[in-house]
Amino acid sequence: MQLAPESNLRANTVLAAWVCIALGSGIILTSGISAFALAVAVPLAIVGIVLLIVGLGMAAEENADPEKVAAWEPDSTKMPDAGRVMYRVDTTLESPIRTSVLCGRCGNLDWVDGPKPKTHSCNSCSTLLWESEEE
């Protein structure tokens, strides 16, 4: 049996807390006030409240380093011949908007400022990769 990854520990703790609180409350509301129901439901609800406080107090996941994200680029590898030129286009979603174009024929990686251009030729082998977005 594997434990949950640490990245989900906070969410799992809060979820378990709400389940304990709901079960404890459900037992009290549905079975009336009996000694056995109180002996089971009250500790369950108290553990749920403690878990909720602990879960909400845990540190949130660390975000990725913006410098590492900005420095990422795809691997410069050739792609298999599929009857026509293959290419890969990656565009950043946050400013500054940049687009990388990987030529599958020669493995060259070109960078273009802004979104995907309407037409692009490889700077290394001069192969026309695409002419329009309606490809």
N, C-alpha and C positions, 0 to 999 in steps of 0.2 A: 504494500500500500504506500503510495507516494503522498507526501504532504503538498498542499497547494503552493504554487510558486509565490515567492515573497511579493511580487508585484500585485497579487490579488488578495493579499492578507488583510488589508484594510476593508475592502469590499466584502470579503467573506465574514469578517468579524461583525460588521454592521448587519449583514443579512442574518447571521446566526442570532444576533441580539434581538432583531425584530421577530424572528420565529419564536424565540423563548418567551418574549413578552406576549405575543399573540396566543401561544399555547397556554401560558399561565392565566391570561385573562379569559380565554375560552373555557378552561376547566372551571374557573370560579363562576362564570356566568351560566354555564349549562348544567352543572351538577348541584347547584345550591350551596348552602353553607353547611358543609359537613366537615368533621375533623380531618378525615382522610383527604378530601379535596383541598382543604386549606394547607395541609401538610405537603402536598405535592405542588400546588399552584403557586403559593407564595414564594418558596425558594426559587422556583423556575422563573418567575417574573423578576425577582431581585437579581438573579444571575443575568437575565436579559438586560436589565437596566445597567448593570455594571459593564457588561460586554459593549453596550451601546456607547457608554462614556469612554471606555478604552478605545473602541474602534474609531470614534470621531476624533479622539485625541491623537491618533497615530499620524505620523508625518505622511503627507501626500507623496506620490511618486515623483522622483526627480525628472525634470524635463531634459530633453536632449540638449547638448551643448550647441548653441547657435553657430559657433565657428566651425564645428565638425560637420554640421548639416550643410553649411554654405560651401565647405570644401569638398563635399562628396561629388564624385563623378563616376559614371559607369565604366566597367572594364572595357578596355580597348581590345576587343577580340573580333576575329572574322566570324561571320555567320554562314551557315550552310547555304549552298545555292539551291533555290527553290523554283527555278525556272525564270526568275526575274530578280532584280536587285533587292536585297533585304536591307532594312535600316531600322534604327531604334531612335525614338524621339522622347526626351524627358524635359518637362518644363516645370520650373519652380512655381509654387503657388503664392509665395509671399515675396514682397519686395526685397531685393531687386529681382525682377522677373528675367530669368535667363533660360535659354533652351539649349540642350545638348543634342547633337545629331551624330549618331554612330553609324558609319558606313559599313555595311556587312561585307562588302567586296574586299576592302583593303584594311578594315579595322581602324580607320582614322576617326578621331573624335573632334568634331567642330563645335564651337560655342557661338551662339547667336544671342544678342541682347534683345529682350522682348519675347513675345509668344512665338509659336511655331510659324515660320514664314510660309507664304503661299507656294514658293518654289525653292528648291535647294539642290545644289550640286556639290559633290565632295571636293574639298580643296586639295586633296592629295592625288586622287586618281581621275578627277574631272567627270565622274559618273553622275548623271542626272538621277537623283533619288526620287523626286516627285515633282509634279508640275502644278497641282492644285490641291485644295483640301477635299474636293469631291472625288477622291480616288477610290 
